[in-house]
Amino acid sequence: MTIIELKECKMINGTGDGSNQNDFLTVQTAEEVSRFFRTVEEYLPSSLVSLDNLAEHLGIKKVYVKDESNRMGLNAFKVIGGLYGISKILCDELKVDINEIDFDYLLSSDVHDKIKDFVFISATDGNHGKGIAWMAKKLGCECVIYMPKNTVTSRVEAIESLGGTVHVTDVNYDDTLRKVEKISNENNWYHVQDQAWDDYIEIPNWISEGYMLIAHEAREQMLEDGTSAPTHIMTQAGAGSFAFGIAGYFADAYKENKPHMTILEPENAACYFESVRKGSYTTVSGDLETIMAGLSVGEPNTEAWKTLQSVTDAYITLPDYVSARGMRVLSSPLGDDQRIISGESGAANAVGLLSLLDCTDGKKMRDELQLNEDSVVLVFNTEGNTDPEGYENIVWGGHYPTPS
């Protein structure tokens, strides 16, 4: 299996047959998710930004950025999955069909009397925990969040400001998740995790269903902009639940002409890349250190792996400087392109990579990705400056410079 390298980035081609390996990540389900979200008072579609000058500079037709940095005031996308996942949990407990209720039903006094003692618990690098805390606060329920070692203070405070109780552990994300699993079982709390394993499947699948809303919005917005379909989708992966929802949706929406799909991971937490390289589900261990904190996960979502290995065309690992480069590119737009504030785990990694392909050394990887003047690339800015100090150090201070 050939590995293509470019300035410490490594790329490996996918081995799947292009078929979607599930029957629930569909356009029909996404339309049902969209109907439910339209009943949430705080909901508005996030922006789809077309960076036309950047696209021209890169020699491609379009670069679309689905900008989640302002999603429901939380500076990140994960409230979408957390809100929908918890709503499905409550519907299951209350024996109602989510397609027959609105969000206000879950906020009613009658429902509150039944759920007021519920406790929701989760492990997070930051953004997922914010979504769970936001939803728990809306419901008047308790929320307990565990975060891995080296979590920055701003991400802890963001969850605490929403009423969540936060504990920072002395271990990495995957081991923190194991602690949470044990604590939730001991206390009979509701474990709301965007990660599947063994027999813990239903809730993370519900969360990935929620993430399809982002893909559904993007598709409708591209159509409004006169674009019938993206030719390329680049999405970042930690555990892979977000990539699962996005890739599953587009594989169903464009069955006859699936876009070229690329998974991007930090080089120190590249569990999908390693799984493809070794030909089977593989985990990576260690501290998983990376500035892309939201992607610092060493164990693939077992359900996501089944679909992603079938529909993904390429997997690329990125050193931290690529994300830092993308943050600066998005912060300093060309011409009248819109400025986008992207955190380390946001669209910065995809844009940083695209900017590296615009050189002689990048031609081989560019050709393997089938990028040309007709390409329409869709990427996802899953977070804004969730670590303001780190953002300033990179964008203003030039931390993690591109090697010469």
C-alpha positions as CSV (number, residue, x, y, z in Angstrom):
1,M,0.0,0.0,0.0
2,T,1.6,3.3,-1.1
3,I,2.0,6.2,1.3
4,I,2.5,9.6,-0.3
5,E,4.3,12.2,1.8
6,L,4.4,16.0,1.6
7,K,6.2,18.1,4.2
8,E,5.5,15.5,7.0
9,C,1.9,14.9,5.9
10,K,1.2,11.3,5.0
11,M,-1.6,10.1,2.6
12,I,-3.0,6.7,2.0
13,N,-5.7,5.7,-0.4
14,G,-8.9,4.1,0.9
15,T,-9.8,0.5,0.1
16,G,-13.6,0.5,0.2
17,D,-16.0,-0.2,-2.6
18,G,-17.9,3.1,-2.2
19,S,-21.0,1.5,-0.6
20,N,-22.6,3.0,2.5
21,Q,-22.6,0.4,5.3
22,N,-25.7,1.6,7.3
23,D,-29.3,2.2,6.6
24,F,-30.0,5.2,9.0
25,L,-27.6,7.9,7.8
26,T,-29.9,8.9,4.9
27,V,-31.3,12.1,3.4
28,Q,-34.7,11.1,4.7
29,T,-33.4,10.9,8.3
30,A,-31.6,14.2,7.9
31,E,-34.9,15.8,6.8
32,E,-36.5,14.5,10.0
33,V,-33.7,15.8,12.1
34,S,-34.0,19.2,10.3
35,R,-37.8,19.3,11.1
36,F,-37.1,18.7,14.8
37,F,-34.3,21.4,15.0
38,R,-36.6,24.0,13.4
39,T,-38.7,23.8,16.6
40,V,-35.6,24.8,18.7
41,E,-35.8,28.5,19.5
42,E,-32.1,29.0,19.3
43,Y,-31.6,27.2,16.0
44,L,-30.5,28.9,12.8
45,P,-28.6,27.3,9.9
46,S,-24.9,28.1,10.1
47,S,-23.2,30.0,7.3
48,L,-21.8,28.4,4.1
49,V,-18.9,30.6,3.0
50,S,-17.6,30.5,-0.5
51,L,-13.9,31.5,-0.6
52,D,-13.7,32.4,-4.3
53,N,-10.4,34.2,-4.3
54,L,-8.7,31.4,-2.3
55,A,-10.2,28.8,-4.8
56,E,-8.8,30.8,-7.8
57,H,-5.4,31.1,-6.1
58,L,-5.4,27.3,-5.5
59,G,-6.5,26.6,-9.1
60,I,-9.8,24.9,-8.2
61,K,-13.4,26.0,-8.9
62,K,-14.8,26.4,-5.4
63,V,-13.8,26.2,-1.8
64,Y,-16.9,26.1,0.5
65,V,-16.5,26.4,4.3
66,K,-19.4,25.3,6.4
67,D,-18.8,27.7,9.4
68,E,-19.9,26.2,12.7
69,S,-18.0,28.8,14.8
70,N,-21.2,30.6,15.7
71,R,-23.6,27.6,16.0
72,M,-26.1,28.5,18.7
73,G,-23.7,30.8,20.4
74,L,-21.4,28.0,21.5
75,N,-18.4,28.6,19.1
76,A,-18.5,25.0,17.9
77,F,-20.7,22.4,16.2
78,K,-21.2,19.7,18.8
79,V,-24.3,21.1,20.4
80,I,-26.1,19.7,17.3
81,G,-25.1,16.1,18.1
82,G,-25.6,16.5,21.9
83,L,-29.0,18.1,21.6
84,Y,-30.3,15.5,19.3
85,G,-28.7,12.6,21.1
86,I,-30.2,13.6,24.5
87,S,-33.6,14.3,22.8
88,K,-33.6,10.8,21.4
89,I,-32.7,9.4,24.9
90,L,-35.6,11.3,26.4
91,C,-38.0,10.1,23.7
92,D,-36.9,6.6,24.4
93,E,-37.5,7.0,28.1
94,L,-40.9,8.8,27.6
95,K,-42.0,6.3,25.0
96,V,-42.7,9.0,22.4
97,D,-41.6,9.3,18.7
98,I,-39.3,12.3,18.1
99,N,-40.9,12.8,14.7
100,E,-44.2,13.5,16.5
101,I,-43.1,16.1,19.1
102,D,-41.4,19.4,19.1
103,F,-38.5,20.7,21.3
104,D,-40.9,22.6,23.6
105,Y,-42.5,19.3,24.6
106,L,-39.2,18.2,26.2
107,L,-39.1,21.6,28.0
108,S,-42.6,21.2,29.4
109,S,-43.3,21.1,33.1
110,D,-44.9,17.6,32.8
111,V,-41.7,16.2,31.2
112,H,-39.5,18.1,33.7
113,D,-41.2,16.4,36.6
114,K,-40.3,13.0,35.1
115,I,-36.6,13.8,34.2
116,K,-35.5,16.4,36.8
117,D,-33.3,13.8,38.6
118,F,-31.5,12.7,35.4
119,V,-27.8,13.2,35.3
120,F,-25.9,13.3,32.0
121,I,-22.3,12.4,32.0
122,S,-19.7,12.5,29.2
123,A,-16.0,12.6,28.3
124,T,-14.9,15.5,26.1
125,D,-11.9,17.5,24.8
126,G,-14.2,20.5,25.1
127,N,-16.8,21.1,22.4
128,H,-18.9,17.9,23.0
129,G,-19.1,18.8,26.7
130,K,-20.3,22.2,26.0
131,G,-23.2,20.8,23.9
132,I,-24.2,18.3,26.7
133,A,-24.0,21.1,29.3
134,W,-26.1,23.4,27.2
135,M,-28.8,20.8,26.7
136,A,-28.8,19.7,30.4
137,K,-29.2,23.3,31.5
138,K,-32.2,23.8,29.1
139,L,-33.8,20.7,30.6
140,G,-33.0,21.6,34.2
141,C,-30.9,18.5,34.7
142,E,-27.4,17.9,36.1
143,C,-24.4,17.5,33.9
144,V,-21.0,16.0,34.8
145,I,-18.1,16.3,32.4
146,Y,-14.7,14.6,32.5
147,M,-11.8,16.1,30.4
148,P,-8.3,14.7,29.6
149,K,-5.1,16.0,31.0
150,N,-3.6,19.2,29.6
151,T,-7.1,20.6,28.9
152,V,-6.8,24.4,28.6
153,T,-8.6,26.5,31.2
154,S,-10.8,28.3,28.7
155,R,-12.4,25.0,27.6
156,V,-13.1,24.0,31.2
157,E,-14.6,27.4,32.0
158,A,-16.8,27.3,28.9
159,I,-18.5,24.2,30.2
160,E,-18.8,25.4,33.8
161,S,-20.4,28.6,32.5
162,L,-23.2,26.5,31.2
163,G,-23.7,24.8,34.5
164,G,-21.7,21.6,34.0
165,T,-19.5,20.1,36.7
166,V,-16.1,19.5,35.3
167,H,-13.3,17.1,36.3
168,V,-9.9,17.2,34.6
169,T,-8.2,13.8,34.7
170,D,-4.5,12.9,34.6
171,V,-4.9,10.6,31.6
172,N,-5.5,11.0,27.8
173,Y,-9.0,11.2,26.2
174,D,-9.5,7.4,25.6
175,D,-8.6,6.6,29.2
176,T,-10.8,9.4,30.5
177,L,-13.6,7.9,28.5
178,R,-13.1,4.6,30.3
179,K,-13.4,6.4,33.6
180,V,-16.6,7.9,32.6
181,E,-18.0,4.6,31.5
182,K,-17.3,3.1,34.9
183,I,-18.7,6.1,36.8
184,S,-21.9,6.2,34.7
185,N,-22.5,2.5,35.3
186,E,-21.9,2.8,39.1
187,N,-24.3,5.8,39.4
188,N,-26.9,4.8,36.8
189,W,-26.3,8.1,35.0
190,Y,-27.0,8.7,31.3
191,H,-23.8,8.4,29.4
192,V,-24.0,10.6,26.3
193,Q,-20.9,9.9,24.2
194,D,-20.1,10.5,20.6
195,Q,-18.0,7.3,20.5
196,A,-19.2,3.7,19.9
197,W,-17.7,0.5,21.2
198,D,-18.9,-3.1,21.9
199,D,-22.5,-2.8,22.9
200,Y,-22.5,1.0,23.3
201,I,-23.9,1.9,19.8
202,E,-27.4,3.4,19.9
203,I,-26.6,6.8,21.5
204,P,-23.5,7.6,19.4
205,N,-25.5,6.7,16.3
206,W,-28.2,9.1,17.4
207,I,-25.5,11.8,17.8
208,S,-24.2,11.1,14.3
209,E,-27.7,11.3,13.0
210,G,-27.8,14.8,14.5
211,Y,-24.6,15.8,12.7
212,M,-26.3,15.1,9.4
213,L,-28.2,18.3,9.9
214,I,-24.9,20.2,9.1
215,A,-24.4,18.2,5.9
216,H,-28.1,18.7,4.9
217,E,-27.8,22.5,5.4
218,A,-24.6,22.6,3.4
219,R,-26.2,20.7,0.5
220,E,-29.2,23.0,0.4
221,Q,-27.0,26.1,0.6
222,M,-24.8,24.9,-2.2
223,L,-27.9,24.4,-4.4
224,E,-29.0,27.9,-3.6
225,D,-25.5,29.1,-4.7
226,G,-25.9,27.3,-8.0
227,T,-23.7,24.3,-7.1
228,S,-25.4,21.0,-7.8
229,A,-22.9,18.9,-5.7
230,P,-19.4,19.0,-4.2
231,T,-16.8,17.0,-6.0
232,H,-14.6,16.7,-2.9
233,I,-15.4,16.6,0.9
234,M,-12.7,16.9,3.4
235,T,-13.6,16.3,7.0
236,Q,-11.5,15.9,10.2
237,A,-11.8,12.9,12.4
238,G,-11.1,12.3,16.1
239,A,-13.3,9.4,17.2
240,G,-15.1,9.8,13.8
241,S,-18.7,10.4,14.8
242,F,-18.9,13.7,12.9
243,A,-17.2,12.3,9.8
244,F,-19.6,9.4,10.1
245,G,-22.6,11.6,9.9
246,I,-21.2,13.8,7.1
247,A,-19.9,11.0,4.9
248,G,-23.0,8.8,5.5
249,Y,-25.3,11.6,4.4
250,F,-23.4,12.5,1.2
251,A,-22.9,8.9,0.3
252,D,-26.7,8.6,0.4
253,A,-27.4,11.9,-1.2
254,Y,-25.2,11.2,-4.2
255,K,-25.4,7.5,-4.6
256,E,-24.7,7.5,-8.3
257,N,-21.8,10.0,-8.1
258,K,-20.3,10.0,-4.7
259,P,-17.9,13.0,-4.0
260,H,-14.3,12.1,-3.3
261,M,-14.0,11.9,0.5
262,T,-10.9,12.6,2.6
263,I,-10.4,12.0,6.3
264,L,-7.9,14.3,8.1
265,E,-6.2,13.4,11.4
266,P,-3.4,14.7,13.6
267,E,-0.2,12.7,13.0
268,N,-0.1,11.6,16.7
269,A,-3.7,10.4,16.8
270,A,-4.3,8.9,13.4
271,C,-6.4,5.9,14.3
272,Y,-8.3,5.8,11.0
273,F,-5.1,6.1,8.9
274,E,-3.5,3.3,10.9
275,S,-6.6,1.1,10.6
276,V,-6.5,1.5,6.8
277,R,-2.7,0.9,6.7
278,K,-3.0,-2.3,8.7
279,G,-6.2,-3.5,7.0
280,S,-8.3,-3.8,10.2
281,Y,-9.7,-1.8,13.1
282,T,-6.7,-0.3,14.9
283,T,-6.1,1.9,17.9
284,V,-3.2,4.2,18.7
285,S,-2.0,4.9,22.2
286,G,0.2,7.3,24.1
287,D,-0.4,11.0,25.1
288,L,-1.8,11.7,21.6
289,E,-0.4,15.2,21.9
290,T,-1.5,17.7,19.3
291,I,-2.8,21.3,19.2
292,M,-5.9,19.8,17.5
293,A,-7.3,18.9,20.9
294,G,-10.8,18.0,19.6
295,L,-9.2,15.3,17.4
296,S,-6.9,13.8,20.0
297,V,-8.5,10.4,20.0
298,G,-6.7,7.1,19.6
299,E,-9.7,4.7,19.2
300,P,-12.1,4.9,16.2
301,N,-15.8,4.8,16.7
302,T,-16.6,1.2,15.9
303,E,-19.7,2.0,13.9
304,A,-18.2,4.9,12.1
305,W,-15.3,2.7,11.0
306,K,-17.7,0.3,9.2
307,T,-19.0,3.1,7.0
308,L,-15.9,5.3,6.7
309,Q,-13.7,2.5,5.4
310,S,-16.3,1.9,2.7
311,V,-16.9,5.4,1.5
312,T,-13.6,7.3,2.2
313,D,-11.2,7.7,-0.7
314,A,-8.1,9.0,1.2
315,Y,-6.8,9.4,4.7
316,I,-4.2,12.0,5.5
317,T,-2.2,12.7,8.7
318,L,-1.2,16.2,9.5
319,P,1.5,17.7,11.7
320,D,0.4,20.6,13.9
321,Y,1.9,23.2,11.7
322,V,-0.6,22.4,8.9
323,S,-3.5,23.4,11.2
324,A,-1.7,26.5,12.4
325,R,-1.1,27.5,8.7
326,G,-4.7,27.1,7.9
327,M,-5.7,29.2,10.9
328,R,-3.6,32.0,9.5
329,V,-4.8,31.6,5.9
330,L,-8.5,31.8,7.0
331,S,-7.7,34.7,9.3
332,S,-6.1,36.7,6.4
333,P,-8.5,36.3,3.5
334,L,-7.6,37.1,-0.1
335,G,-9.4,40.0,-1.8
336,D,-13.0,40.2,-0.6
337,D,-13.2,36.6,0.7
338,Q,-14.8,36.5,4.2
339,R,-12.6,36.2,7.2
340,I,-13.2,32.9,9.1
341,I,-12.0,32.4,12.7
342,S,-11.0,28.7,12.9
343,G,-9.7,26.9,15.9
344,E,-7.0,24.2,15.7
345,S,-9.6,21.4,15.1
346,G,-11.8,23.4,12.7
347,A,-11.5,24.0,8.9
348,A,-7.9,25.1,9.5
349,N,-6.5,21.6,8.9
350,A,-8.2,21.2,5.5
351,V,-7.4,24.7,4.4
352,G,-3.8,24.4,5.6
353,L,-3.4,21.2,3.6
354,L,-5.0,22.7,0.4
355,S,-2.5,25.6,0.7
356,L,0.4,23.2,0.8
357,L,-0.8,21.5,-2.4
358,D,-0.3,24.7,-4.3
359,C,3.4,24.1,-4.9
360,T,5.5,21.8,-7.1
361,D,6.1,19.3,-4.2
362,G,2.4,19.0,-3.7
363,K,1.6,17.9,-7.3
364,K,1.7,14.2,-6.5
365,M,-0.7,14.4,-3.6
366,R,-2.9,16.8,-5.5
367,D,-3.2,14.4,-8.4
368,E,-4.0,11.5,-6.1
369,L,-6.8,13.6,-4.6
370,Q,-8.1,14.2,-8.1
371,L,-8.1,18.0,-7.6
372,N,-8.3,20.2,-10.7
373,E,-9.8,23.4,-12.1
374,D,-13.3,21.8,-11.9
375,S,-13.1,20.7,-8.3
376,V,-15.7,22.0,-5.7
377,V,-14.3,21.3,-2.3
378,L,-16.4,21.4,0.9
379,V,-14.8,21.6,4.3
380,F,-16.1,22.1,7.8
381,N,-15.1,24.7,10.3
382,T,-16.2,22.8,13.4
383,E,-14.9,25.3,15.9
384,G,-13.9,28.9,16.3
385,N,-11.3,30.1,18.8
386,T,-12.2,27.8,21.6
387,D,-8.7,28.4,23.1
388,P,-8.4,32.2,22.7
389,E,-4.8,32.3,24.0
390,G,-3.7,29.5,21.7
391,Y,-5.4,31.2,18.8
392,E,-3.6,34.5,19.4
393,N,-0.3,32.8,19.8
394,I,-0.7,31.0,16.4
395,V,-2.3,33.8,14.4
396,W,-0.5,36.8,15.9
397,G,2.6,35.1,17.4
398,G,3.4,32.8,14.5
399,H,3.6,29.7,16.7
400,Y,4.0,26.4,14.7
401,P,5.5,27.9,11.5
402,T,5.5,26.1,8.2
403,P,8.9,24.5,7.7
404,S,10.9,25.7,4.7
